Amino acid sequence: MSSNNILRKVTGDSCYKGSYNMNITYGCSHGCIYCYGVSILSNMRNIRHYAGGSANTGVPKDNLSSILDIQLQQIKKKPVYIRLSTMSDPFQPRLIEQGITQSLFRIFDKHEVRVYILTKGIPNEEIIYLMTKQPHKYYYTATCANISEERWKLFEPGTSSPNLRIQMAQTLKEYGVKVWVDLDPIIPGYDDTEDAMQNTLEKCRMHGIQNIMAAFLFLRTTIKGNMKKSLHPDIYRRIERFYEHGEIAYLEPEKRQGKILNPPLAYQSEKLILLDQLASAKGLSLSICRKKNGSAAIKSRIDLCSSSPLFNS
């Protein structure tokens, strides 16, 4: 990966093939104890600004917007589809305070792009203005598996509150941005009880969010270790038991990480059927990630999110 790149093209067997991944930082301040990035990065809290996907690529933050501008000019096929972010969050408070994320959105404003945003953060007023100025360019997904404050503080201590995430999605939708709420990761025993699902879906309905996605927690070996270290033993055991006889699942690029577990297929199916019934009763549309829980969704006859919202709109 060249230090002159901030966009990395997606190849291989991916729902996002042909688009570009973009991460503003190497590492993330959110501190989610189940984070996928923990499987890749040795210290997610050791945040450095970088361009591209290499831990050895350090780029001064002042250069990121210039690098993005040049690279977008060089890509011939338009519009350029961008996933922001896959290994961090674009709306980490420090990035907003330093004006880094804003500078990149000013570049998006100049180019023919379509940007798929996945976040547990909150954009500031300038970013909201730029997104709502050209809403057709943006696809906004707020990840929020549960609106419980207890669960939020336990598993996602550095993120914005779940209620604020859903409210922000509503605000952007009112200005024409396409929005989703993604119940991901669903942590067994916490996020898949009927009460938890009812409360989260009702919050989405109240704020006018109709498109819901969902996926269970992939228990990678490194995530398992981090959760065991971070949680009280009783809480960790409560989660681990759901995976003792689980489905072994692999995403191709992550085979090197050892076993990647889902809850048992029958358990996934039972819970996804319930989630679909609850969503349908509220007039919401549910789709399930085909890469994470595709077998369970097919078994349950629930729609698959076979590709990103970028390509389904």
Secondary structure as the mmCIF struct_conf table of DSSP 4:
data_model
#
loop_
_struct_conf.conf_type_id
_struct_conf.id
_struct_conf.beg_label_comp_id
_struct_conf.beg_label_asym_id
_struct_conf.beg_label_seq_id
_struct_conf.end_label_comp_id
_struct_conf.end_label_asym_id
_struct_conf.end_label_seq_id
TURN_TY1_P TURN_TY1_P1 SER A 3 ASN A 4
BEND BEND1 ILE A 6 ILE A 6
STRN STRN1 LEU A 7 LYS A 9
BEND BEND2 GLY A 12 ASP A 13
TURN_TY1_P TURN_TY1_P2 CYS A 15 GLY A 18
BEND BEND3 SER A 19 SER A 19
STRN STRN2 TYR A 20 MET A 22
BEND BEND4 ILE A 24 ILE A 24
STRN STRN3 THR A 25 TYR A 26
BEND BEND5 GLY A 27 GLY A 27
BEND BEND6 SER A 29 HIS A 30
TURN_TY1_P TURN_TY1_P3 ILE A 33 TYR A 34
HELX_RH_3T_P HELX_RH_3T_P1 TYR A 36 SER A 39
TURN_TY1_P TURN_TY1_P4 ILE A 40 ILE A 40
BEND BEND7 SER A 42 SER A 42
TURN_TY1_P TURN_TY1_P5 MET A 44 ARG A 45
BEND BEND8 ASN A 46 ASN A 46
STRN STRN4 ARG A 48 HIS A 49
BEND BEND9 ALA A 51 GLY A 53
TURN_TY1_P TURN_TY1_P6 ALA A 55 ASN A 56
HELX_RH_3T_P HELX_RH_3T_P2 LYS A 61 ASN A 63
HELX_RH_AL_P HELX_RH_AL_P1 LEU A 64 GLN A 74
BEND BEND10 LYS A 77 PRO A 79
STRN STRN5 VAL A 80 LEU A 84
BEND BEND11 THR A 86 SER A 88
TURN_TY1_P TURN_TY1_P7 PRO A 90 PHE A 91
HELX_RH_AL_P HELX_RH_AL_P2 PRO A 93 GLU A 97
TURN_TY1_P TURN_TY1_P8 GLN A 98 GLY A 99
HELX_RH_AL_P HELX_RH_AL_P3 ILE A 100 LYS A 110
BEND BEND12 HIS A 111 HIS A 111
STRN STRN6 VAL A 113 THR A 119
BEND BEND13 LYS A 120 GLY A 121
HELX_RH_AL_P HELX_RH_AL_P4 GLU A 125 LYS A 133
BEND BEND14 GLN A 134 GLN A 134
HELX_RH_3T_P HELX_RH_3T_P3 PRO A 135 LYS A 137
STRN STRN7 TYR A 138 THR A 143
BEND BEND15 ALA A 145 ALA A 145
HELX_RH_AL_P HELX_RH_AL_P5 GLU A 149 PHE A 155
TURN_TY1_P TURN_TY1_P9 PRO A 157 GLY A 158
BEND BEND16 THR A 159 THR A 159
HELX_LH_PP_P HELX_LH_PP_P1 SER A 160 SER A 161
HELX_RH_AL_P HELX_RH_AL_P6 PRO A 162 GLU A 174
TURN_TY1_P TURN_TY1_P10 TYR A 175 GLY A 176
STRN STRN8 LYS A 178 ILE A 186
TURN_TY1_P TURN_TY1_P11 PRO A 188 ASP A 191
BEND BEND17 ASP A 192 THR A 193
HELX_RH_AL_P HELX_RH_AL_P7 GLU A 194 MET A 206
TURN_TY1_P TURN_TY1_P12 HIS A 207 GLY A 208
STRN STRN9 ASN A 211 PHE A 216
HELX_LH_PP_P HELX_LH_PP_P2 LEU A 217 PHE A 218
STRN STRN10 LEU A 219 ARG A 220
HELX_RH_AL_P HELX_RH_AL_P8 THR A 221 SER A 230
BEND BEND18 LEU A 231 LEU A 231
HELX_RH_AL_P HELX_RH_AL_P9 PRO A 233 GLU A 240
HELX_RH_3T_P HELX_RH_3T_P4 ARG A 241 TYR A 243
TURN_TY1_P TURN_TY1_P13 GLU A 244 HIS A 245
STRN STRN11 GLU A 247 ILE A 248
HELX_RH_3T_P HELX_RH_3T_P5 GLU A 252 GLN A 257
STRN STRN12 ILE A 260 ASN A 262
BEND BEND19 PRO A 263 PRO A 263
HELX_RH_AL_P HELX_RH_AL_P10 LEU A 265 ALA A 281
TURN_TY1_P TURN_TY1_P14 LYS A 282 GLY A 283
STRN STRN13 SER A 285 CYS A 289
HELX_RH_AL_P HELX_RH_AL_P11 ARG A 290 SER A 300
TURN_TY1_P TURN_TY1_P15 ARG A 301 ARG A 301
STRN STRN14 LEU A 304 CYS A 305
BEND BEND20 SER A 307 SER A 307
HELX_RH_3T_P HELX_RH_3T_P6 PRO A 309 PHE A 311
#
